[in-house]
């Protein structure tokens, strides 16, 4: 994510979140697909920010909410069964992320919606804002690419090509 750290405007927007130790330390310690959760959050936040900016949407709220969309702790929920894991990863973690984010940061209604609805259509909460859709779709693309790293280069290549085509279509990349 070297591009992230070279974008001064983006860094300014998310600096208050990244400087919060409870957020950055905990998220960097939790495994997420092929890396850690903080890396995932940074990717979703940054690419969502770039797309929202291009589309002339509220890119500041997108950057902030994109960074907070998975701000939950796995240990909060019992994960003894497949059913528990499915519930956590689809329906429970967006609400936990909103709750955790609100403890440390002031959120707008739009930022809450972005975080709360990022699992649509796996969760039935439908995004209300264009900004929510941007984070939702970018999260799906990046999660697919990250998940694909576990299964070899064929799947990751397909995911990357799909994401590049999507970005090229928007002429952002």
PyMOL commands that set and color helices and strands:
alter all, ss='L'
color gray80, all
select helices_A, chain A and resi 2-6+8-18+21-29+37-54+59-68+74-76+82-104+109-116+130-151+153-170
alter helices_A, ss='H'
color red, helices_A
select strands_A, chain A and resi 31-32+35-36
alter strands_A, ss='S'
color yellow, strands_A
deselect
rebuild
show_as cartoon
